[in-house]
């Protein structure tokens, strides 16, 4: 409703995981570098965690868009499947055909694919988002996939991305083997106060704003208190604030407007 009024070509505060809006905060930039390092150096299993709404899925999609064409990828979102279904999803995303749909044939087809890609100087990465939903049996299956290797290097790089409870799950005795194999770990923290201001400005600029929309310092401070620096909460309140600004026909988003929006969103 407000895009035309503010002369925007798209919604700047959508909660979808759009990589074109990726904001390279200190934490997100480091996480991105860790992921690239883990894949490039063939480290096997990489773990990235963060609270709900901290931009993990956007980070994954940004990574996928920035890997070179020598890196083959599969991206599994919401892995709420059985162990066999998970394997079937993995080979489907890689474009692999197995003789049958049983586990032995799937593993054989995957191993053949990995060896062929490695022989051509390619790398292969499997990214699993919302990995905190993986059952212990699925995590054990992932550990077995990490065993696919040559004498010198890992054939499959596995990126596990999830909420902090994934770390607690991995500490259980039954999963100690996969926990010990995680070579790279990173935890994404919320944005700081100064980063929040830059984040809002960045999203407005990407959406086509020309500097006319002004969030006052008191408004920004209140957004930080409300959101704790969590990007998704920032998006929700800023989207509501622009709608309220449109209703009031104002380009200035002030403290009173933000306070009213926070009250309305509960």
Secondary structure, DSSP 8 states (H G I E B T S, - for coil): --HHHHT-SS-TT--S--GGG----HHHHHHHHHHHHHHHTT-SEEEEEE-TTSSHHHHHHHHHHHS-TTEEEEEE-S--S-HHHHHHHHHHHHT---SSSSHHHHHHHHHHHHHHHHHTT-EEEEEESSGGG--HHHHHHHHHHTT-B-SSSBS-EEEEEE-THHHHHHTSGGGHHHHHTEEEEEEE----HHHHHHHHHHHHHHTT--S--EE-HHHHHHHHHHHTT-HHHHHHHHHHHHHHHHHTT-SEE-HHHHHHHHHHH-
